[in-house]
Amino acid sequence: MSIYDFKWSADEKKVARIAFDKAYQREMEEIKNALTEKVKELQNEKDVWALHDYLTERRKLVDRKYDYRYSQLILVFSQLIREGNLSIIELSDLTDDKIELIMKLSSNE
C-alpha cells in the first residue's frame, strides 16, 4: 500500500487535525519568539529588510510544510516529529500501520 492510499477514519481525522494544529501553533510561537529577538536587535534600515527577508523565507517554509491533505499527512507528521514540533504520542490514536510508517520515516533523515 502506498502512503497516499491510507484511509482515515473520522476519529483519526480528528486526532490528525488536533496534532497538526498544535504543531502549527508551536512553530508560530517559535517564529514569534525569534521575531521578538530580531526586532530588539534592529539597528538600521538594512536590518529592517533582513527581518522582512527572514519572515518571507519562514512563510514559504511553513506554507510548504503544513499541507493538510490526507494523502500528505504521513509525510507531514514525519517531518514535524523530526523537527521536534510534534510527538508520536500525540498521534497514538492513529492505526498502528500509520504510526509505524510515521516513525520509520521520521527516523530516516
QUIKAZI-V852587 format. One record per residue. N is the residue number from 1. RES is the residue in three letters. PSI is psi as a letter, one per 40 degrees, with the letter a starting at -180 (NA if undefined). OMEGA is omega in whole degrees, -180 to 180 (* if undefined). BURIAL is b if it has 24 or more other ideal C-beta (glycine too) atoms within 12 Angstrom, else e. Layout:
N	RES	PSI	OMEGA	BURIAL
N	RES	PSI	OMEGA	BURIAL
This chain:
1	MET	h	178	e
2	SER	i	178	e
3	ILE	e	-179	e
4	TYR	e	-176	e
5	ASP	e	-179	e
6	PHE	i	174	b
7	LYS	i	-178	e
8	TRP	h	177	b
9	SER	i	179	e
10	ALA	d	179	e
11	ASP	d	178	e
12	GLU	d	178	b
13	LYS	d	178	e
14	LYS	d	179	e
15	VAL	d	-179	b
16	ALA	d	-179	b
17	ARG	d	180	b
18	ILE	d	-179	e
19	ALA	d	179	b
20	PHE	d	-179	b
21	ASP	d	178	e
22	LYS	d	179	e
23	ALA	d	178	b
24	TYR	d	179	b
25	GLN	d	177	e
26	ARG	d	-180	e
27	GLU	d	178	b
28	MET	d	177	e
29	GLU	d	177	e
30	GLU	d	179	e
31	ILE	d	180	b
32	LYS	d	179	e
33	ASN	d	178	e
34	ALA	d	179	e
35	LEU	d	178	e
36	THR	d	178	e
37	GLU	d	-179	e
38	LYS	d	179	e
39	VAL	d	179	e
40	LYS	d	-176	e
41	GLU	e	-179	e
42	LEU	h	-180	e
43	GLN	d	-175	e
44	ASN	a	-178	e
45	GLU	d	177	e
46	LYS	d	178	e
47	ASP	d	178	e
48	VAL	d	-180	e
49	TRP	d	175	e
50	ALA	d	177	e
51	LEU	d	176	b
52	HIS	d	-180	e
53	ASP	d	178	e
54	TYR	d	-178	e
55	LEU	d	178	e
56	THR	d	-180	e
57	GLU	d	179	e
58	ARG	d	179	e
59	ARG	d	179	e
60	LYS	d	-179	e
61	LEU	d	-179	e
62	VAL	d	-180	b
63	ASP	d	178	e
64	ARG	d	-173	e
65	LYS	d	-172	b
66	TYR	g	-179	b
67	ASP	h	-175	e
68	TYR	f	172	e
69	ARG	h	-177	e
70	TYR	d	179	b
71	SER	e	-177	e
72	GLN	e	-171	e
73	LEU	d	179	b
74	ILE	d	179	b
75	LEU	d	179	b
76	VAL	d	-179	b
77	PHE	d	177	b
78	SER	d	179	b
79	GLN	d	-179	b
80	LEU	d	176	b
81	ILE	d	178	b
82	ARG	d	-177	e
83	GLU	e	178	e
84	GLY	e	179	e
85	ASN	e	180	b
86	LEU	i	178	b
87	SER	i	179	e
88	ILE	d	178	b
89	ILE	d	180	e
90	GLU	e	180	b
91	LEU	e	-171	b
92	SER	e	179	e
93	ASP	e	173	e
94	LEU	i	179	b
95	THR	i	-177	e
96	ASP	d	-179	e
97	ASP	d	177	e
98	LYS	d	-180	b
99	ILE	d	180	b
100	GLU	d	-180	e
101	LEU	d	177	b
102	ILE	d	179	b
103	MET	d	-180	b
104	LYS	d	-178	e
105	LEU	d	-179	e
106	SER	e	-180	b
107	SER	e	-176	e
108	ASN	e	-175	e
109	GLU	NA	*	e
